Amino acid sequence: MYSLLEQIGVDFTPEKTFDWSKNRIYDDYIEYNGLKIITEQHGKQHYDRPIRDSRSLEQEQENDELKQNLALNNGIDYYFVIDCRESNKEYIKENICKSGLLDLLNVNQDDIDWEQCSAFATSNIVKAVCDFLNKNPSMPIDDVATHFKFSKKTVYRHQRLGKQNGWIRYGNRRQLLKKSAYNSKPVYCHENGEYYRNAFTACEHIFGNATEGSAKRLKVCIRGNTLYKNYSFSFVTQEEFNRVKSESPEKCFGDFFNL
């Protein structure tokens, strides 16, 4: 879908969140001829078995329905769900074509280079992100995310996988520190009832900014059972974070833990 929308030249944003989406992420948001359009590409876990132990098939499908209702009730004109349960070019191409998306965008399916789409989908995008980070060690993560049209969460995830595979050199200490903070213990805020994947994310969402120092100070306050900027926090387990994120994703900020 990313390659297809780039070929069309349409104005789109992947991994889009909205003020009304309750921290839920939509695969692609498109604006075309005054229309607001969302596409969701659903893999096997939406139809068969979940890829995470933390969310059942029923919970996955309930969340899908809630996301769609939220979108259609908040100004989205068209909401396309593309069946991608089979990971092959012809299957996905057929479902994109019959969805009506191309008709809405006034695009002929014969004008799409489907081989290019397939090549992009099977390319190692993690390696591409790591190569870019190696060439631009001082670039802020926000700018890297903008360059690839990814969310910061996706860049962090690719960064982490790249380090595991030995593809990345940390020329920028700030990137490494932010990565380390991003992967620390999950945090619960007693005042707002929200859960955060780590102290860095808590500072970012509650106070509007985060640094290595602020995340460290927050963790010191938690361990000492004292307030941090008039807020009280506590650590929670990764299992609890995953459970709450499955049941009430609007209360949780950050990705699931892979347990």
C-alpha distance (Angstrom), angle and dihedral (degrees) to the residues before:
residue distance angle dihedral
M1 . . .
Y2 3.80 . .
S3 3.81 91.6 .
L4 3.80 92.4 43.0
L5 3.80 93.9 52.9
E6 3.80 91.4 45.9
Q7 3.82 90.2 52.2
I8 3.80 91.1 50.5
G9 3.80 90.3 50.3
V10 3.79 93.0 -134.6
D11 3.81 121.9 154.7
F12 3.81 104.7 -103.3
T13 3.79 141.9 154.7
P14 3.81 121.2 -155.9
E15 3.81 121.6 -146.4
K16 3.79 93.3 18.7
T17 3.80 125.9 -176.4
F18 3.81 126.8 -171.3
D19 3.80 135.4 -159.3
W20 3.81 87.8 -108.5
S21 3.83 98.1 43.3
K22 3.82 94.9 85.7
N23 3.80 93.0 -129.9
R24 3.81 92.5 -50.4
I25 3.80 117.8 138.7
Y26 3.80 124.0 -139.1
D27 3.80 119.7 -151.2
D28 3.82 97.4 -130.0
Y29 3.79 135.3 1.0
I30 3.82 117.0 -162.8
E31 3.80 131.0 -172.9
Y32 3.81 113.7 -161.1
N33 3.80 130.3 161.6
G34 3.79 90.8 -17.8
L35 3.81 92.2 -49.8
K36 3.80 124.8 124.6
I37 3.79 111.2 -143.3
I38 3.79 134.2 -178.9
T39 3.80 127.5 -166.5
E40 3.78 124.1 -165.2
Q41 3.80 119.5 -168.5
H42 3.81 107.6 -153.0
G43 3.77 119.2 -155.8
K44 3.77 129.0 -163.6
Q45 3.80 94.7 -73.4
H46 3.83 90.0 68.1
Y47 3.81 92.2 58.5
D48 3.77 108.5 24.1
R49 3.78 127.3 9.6
P50 3.79 128.5 -7.2
I51 3.80 120.7 -108.7
R52 3.81 89.9 -144.6
D53 3.77 126.4 58.2
S54 3.80 88.0 -144.0
R55 3.82 96.0 69.2
S56 3.79 127.6 46.3
L57 3.81 124.4 -146.0
E58 3.81 89.3 -104.4
Q59 3.81 91.7 52.4
E60 3.81 90.8 46.8
Q61 3.80 92.0 52.7
E62 3.81 93.0 43.9
N63 3.80 88.7 53.3
D64 3.82 90.4 48.5
E65 3.80 90.8 53.8
L66 3.81 92.3 46.2
K67 3.83 91.6 50.4
Q68 3.78 91.4 51.0
N69 3.80 93.8 47.5
L70 3.81 91.2 47.8
A71 3.79 91.0 52.1
L72 3.80 97.0 46.5
N73 3.80 91.1 45.9
N74 3.80 92.2 52.0
G75 3.77 105.1 54.3
I76 3.80 103.8 -75.9
D77 3.81 107.5 140.8
Y78 3.81 100.1 -164.8
Y79 3.79 130.5 22.6
F80 3.81 117.0 -169.7
V81 3.80 122.5 -168.3
I82 3.80 111.0 -164.3
D83 3.81 116.6 -158.1
C84 3.81 105.1 -132.2
R85 3.78 98.8 159.1
E86 3.82 90.0 125.3
S87 3.80 113.8 61.1
N88 3.77 99.9 -142.5
K89 3.80 132.2 106.8
E90 3.81 99.6 -121.1
Y91 3.81 94.6 47.8
I92 3.80 93.8 51.0
K93 3.80 93.3 40.3
E94 3.82 90.7 53.6
N95 3.81 92.5 50.2
I96 3.80 93.2 47.4
C97 3.80 90.9 50.3
K98 3.78 95.7 48.2
S99 3.81 93.5 44.6
G100 3.81 92.2 78.0
L101 3.81 93.9 -123.3
L102 3.81 94.9 117.7
D103 3.81 91.3 47.8
L104 3.80 90.2 52.9
L105 3.81 90.7 50.0
N106 3.83 91.4 46.8
V107 3.80 92.0 -120.3
N108 3.79 126.6 144.0
Q109 3.79 111.9 -136.7
D110 3.82 89.5 -136.2
D111 3.80 89.0 63.3
I112 3.82 91.2 62.0
D113 3.80 118.9 92.0
W114 3.79 96.2 -136.2
E115 3.80 91.8 179.6
Q116 3.80 88.4 59.5
C117 3.81 89.5 50.4
S118 3.79 90.6 50.7
A119 3.80 92.7 46.6
F120 3.81 91.0 51.5
A121 3.81 92.0 47.9
T122 3.80 92.2 52.1
S123 3.81 96.5 40.4
N124 3.78 119.7 104.9
I125 3.79 99.8 -104.1
V126 3.83 89.9 172.1
K127 3.81 89.4 61.6
A128 3.81 90.7 46.9
V129 3.82 91.3 53.4
C130 3.80 91.4 47.6
D131 3.82 92.0 49.3
F132 3.79 89.2 51.2
L133 3.82 91.8 49.8
N134 3.79 90.3 49.4
K135 3.81 90.7 52.4
N136 3.82 92.8 44.3
P137 3.82 105.1 36.4
S138 3.81 94.4 159.4
M139 3.79 97.3 48.7
P140 3.84 113.2 114.0
I141 3.79 116.1 -116.2
D142 3.81 89.9 -116.9
D143 3.81 90.1 61.0
V144 3.81 92.3 45.8
A145 3.81 89.1 52.8
T146 3.82 90.4 49.6
H147 3.80 91.6 49.8
F148 3.81 93.0 54.9
K149 3.82 95.0 33.4
F150 3.81 87.9 -122.5
S151 3.77 130.7 130.7
K152 3.80 118.1 -105.2
K153 3.80 88.3 -111.0
T154 3.80 90.7 60.4
V155 3.81 92.1 48.7
Y156 3.81 90.3 50.7
R157 3.81 90.3 49.0
H158 3.81 92.8 50.2
Q159 3.80 89.5 44.8
R160 3.81 90.4 53.9
L161 3.82 93.4 47.5
G162 3.79 90.4 46.9
K163 3.78 92.2 53.9
Q164 3.80 90.1 50.8
N165 3.81 89.0 54.3
G166 3.79 94.7 44.6
W167 3.82 93.5 -114.6
I168 3.77 99.2 123.4
R169 3.79 136.4 66.7
Y170 3.78 116.8 -160.2
G171 3.79 101.7 -135.5
N172 3.80 89.0 155.2
R173 3.80 113.4 63.8
R174 3.82 91.8 -164.4
Q175 3.82 91.0 60.6
L176 3.80 90.0 51.4
L177 3.80 93.2 47.4
K178 3.80 92.1 48.4
K179 3.80 89.3 48.9
S180 3.80 91.1 51.1
A181 3.81 91.7 48.5
Y182 3.79 90.6 47.0
N183 3.81 92.2 59.1
S184 3.82 100.0 47.0
K185 3.81 131.0 106.9
P186 3.83 120.1 -46.7
V187 3.80 116.1 -106.8
Y188 3.82 134.1 -149.2
C189 3.83 123.0 -153.0
H190 3.82 112.7 -148.9
E191 3.81 95.4 -160.4
N192 3.80 98.6 57.6
G193 3.81 100.5 21.1
E194 3.80 92.3 -125.8
Y195 3.81 130.4 139.3
Y196 3.80 125.6 -141.3
R197 3.78 128.8 -165.0
N198 3.80 90.0 -129.3
A199 3.80 144.3 -14.1
F200 3.81 92.1 -90.3
T201 3.82 91.5 57.4
A202 3.82 90.7 46.5
C203 3.81 91.6 54.8
E204 3.79 91.3 45.6
H205 3.81 95.0 52.5
I206 3.81 101.7 35.9
F207 3.80 101.6 36.5
G208 3.79 100.5 27.3
N209 3.79 97.2 -117.5
A210 3.78 140.3 45.0
T211 3.79 138.1 -159.9
E212 3.77 134.7 175.4
G213 3.81 87.9 -100.5
S214 3.81 96.3 51.3
A215 3.81 91.5 48.7
K216 3.80 90.6 50.1
R217 3.81 92.5 48.4
L218 3.80 91.0 50.1
K219 3.81 90.8 52.3
V220 3.82 91.0 48.6
C221 3.82 89.6 53.1
I222 3.80 91.2 49.9
R223 3.79 92.1 51.1
G224 3.80 90.5 46.7
N225 3.82 92.9 45.4
T226 3.82 91.7 -124.7
L227 3.82 133.3 130.8
Y228 3.77 122.1 -91.6
K229 3.83 111.7 -151.6
N230 3.82 88.9 -23.8
Y231 3.81 92.5 -52.8
S232 3.79 126.4 111.4
F233 3.80 120.4 -142.2
S234 3.77 139.4 176.5
F235 3.78 136.1 -170.9
V236 3.80 118.4 -108.8
T237 3.78 130.9 -168.9
Q238 3.78 122.9 -94.4
E239 3.80 87.8 -118.6
E240 3.81 91.6 57.1
F241 3.81 91.6 47.2
N242 3.82 91.2 52.0
R243 3.80 92.1 46.4
V244 3.81 94.0 51.6
K245 3.80 91.8 43.2
S246 3.81 89.2 54.5
E247 3.80 93.8 47.6
S248 3.83 100.1 35.4
P249 3.82 111.1 12.6
E250 3.80 91.6 172.1
K251 3.82 88.0 68.9
C252 3.81 94.9 53.5
F253 3.79 131.1 73.1
G254 3.80 118.6 -162.5
D255 3.78 139.5 31.4
F256 3.79 126.8 -57.4
F257 3.80 116.5 -91.0
N258 3.81 114.8 -115.2
L259 3.79 101.5 -126.7
